[in-house]
């Protein structure tokens, strides 16, 4: 294996959900497949030799003092077409917001030129803010959805992309839905194979995702058919949908089936180790056991949950129950495409859950004990936790993982972070980066060893 890039730098990577490791002037040897072959620490006898050889070959990069490496972020819930409506309508209830803003916007993506315009802009924006892997919902349009996969491949982002299925004539507008369950299943299968073909030539990985929007938008025939596709294509396709997002959506499954949406998704074959379940705010103890036993992923979307969920997901409880948990921005229910915002909101929401928000109750009554997440916990969810959830070697700056990395310049003139003492503890620098960094601080981004952003 040829070493194609050697990077010297200091930075941070998650060791576990609670521990973040600081590395100083480490030497990362990255092969021509974009994988970290080894990490050499100063003091190792190989350090100077490898550094000198990389310099001689012209493949050496040094991260300057005042700049720090972080793993690329992993955002596992993004509605890509909603970038075109981002920041609007968030004062409406979920079911009103969908009909008033979202479905009219998504219907425009039958126009492939419009799809190229919006999707290219979104992928570039997410890369520029450090998101190197994203799981995307597109629209019901197969060709427009393929445009999203093509834009991610062209711009160098690792992406999971799904053609949305919403076939119920009772739940969806006539102008925006699948023609029938049979058509939705057929188009989904074609899409899976088209994206799989695209992935054959992808450096970073472009993966198809079977994507029923959520149970309220789909007929049983469609859900059953998609479950059969999930079994047939389990080696190449993921599954994504919404799960227990709000009181309305959670209650809908009980009204329709008398069981939770978690139970019903499992019955339809859509709740497996390959499943990415957005929100998952209201699972019961039985549902939580199903998450843990199957390995399905609960994607925490703290900002959009603040608008639409009606509750705070108890993430600490999920982790302690053995569930896989990752982080999502949920554009545009969450208006911020920058996953730093989701990290911060995850901590804020968890603190509010622990302390409570109703001031008319006593302190001992108003909160839920042991709910608070640390910044380390949230960073883990955005990096290593996301990689573990997908069973992909991403999310850590360690040997055996893809070189997905972002460089944070804390000294950038227009966005300087308040670091004035060279002896400041590395843990404090880490906190300042996660809490205060803005897009201007993110100067370079690599995905699978390729430099995709250089500001």
Phi, psi and omega in degrees: 000129181276135174278117185261341183206137174233122183242128174255128180187168176250155179171204190221143174212149181285130173271322180205185180291342181251338189244132174247131180261133174264131174241145186235120179052038175287153180251116181259121178259115188247129184275180185285000170259007178079018180257144177283111181281322178200158176236121184247127182269151175305141183101336174292137184297339179278346190303304183294321180298310181296321179296314181296318179296319179296320178297317180296325182274353179075027181243017183265135174230136177244135176273121187293160175302141183089353175245150187223145176271138169231154171298153171298147181277154182239111183253111188259018172206102181222127171266094188302317181294337181287354171303330181288346179240009189303138178088004182241151170075013187282000175268004181261153171297156185307310185293332176284316180303319180299312183286327185275323185244312194285309183296318175300321178294311184295331180296338181290346187275011164293336177276108185293330178293322176294321178299315178301316182299309185287313185293320178298320180294318181294311182300317179297320179296316182293318176300319183291344177252018169093004179272109185262343177225135179217145173254116190249137160269133173260237180225188179286348185276117183298313183293319178295325178292323177295328176302319179298315178299320180293321179293319177297317178296316182296319185272350172095015178268138172287129187219144168251124189231133180235135167282121185290139174249126176207094191252350186290121178290342179278333187256342187237150180292150181301328184281350183213087174190167173290147183297328180193169176297318181298317179295319180298318181291316179298314180294325177295317180295319176298319181296317178305313183289326177293317180290322177300322177294319177298322183293336180300335182249011184270137176284313189266341180105122173232118190242137176283148181228126174285124196225076166293131185304302168190170186305318182300337184266356188238146172280161176300324180299317179293316181297318179296316180295322178292324175298322177293322175296321180299320178291321183291324185247030186297338181279343183235342187244142170267177177230139174217145174196178176267145181222122175047052185284322186214170175304318182296309184290321179295316181291331182301317181298321179294322179293323184278322187239343187078009179223165180290160177294329175302311180299315184289322176299321177295317180300323181277000179082020184249012182235089186224185176298339181267006186268137180243105189255105183290139175080287178048054184277328191242026181296141176284176176300321178296317178297319180297322176296323179294320175302310184295320183287322181275334186085009176300153188257128171268122181259116182276123181239077193295328182286311179293328176299326178297331179272320194240341190281325184081005180196168176255126178294131182277079189296321178302319180295320179297314181298318180292338178275000178086017180277146168283129179228135176231182185242147178220148176278327186055047168306131003250009171299327165256118191281349188261114179283356182268115186291346171303323179296321178292323177300312182295317182292327177299318179292314181300310182298321181293324177294322178292325176294319182291318183272337183086163184235351181269104185291348180276356173259156177289161183304323181287343183262334195271348184243176178243113185299151174060038180254342188290134172265145172271168175298324177299317179300312183294322177298318177301315181299325183278349185232268185299321180298321177294318179297317178297323181298325182269355186057040177241148180279067181223163174099359178224148173263078183215160176301139180093355180250156176295145176280080171253110188213154175231145179251122181256116177266107183280354183252005184303128192308317184273358183214039183297136175272151186283068177243105186242346184248118183294344179265009181300138181301142181299329179295326177289321177298317178302314180296320179295321178297310184292327183272336190239344184298143176238168183307328180297334179287337184273106190261326183221141176224132173246146169230125180050041176083354179261134177282115183252342177225128172218105183271000000 
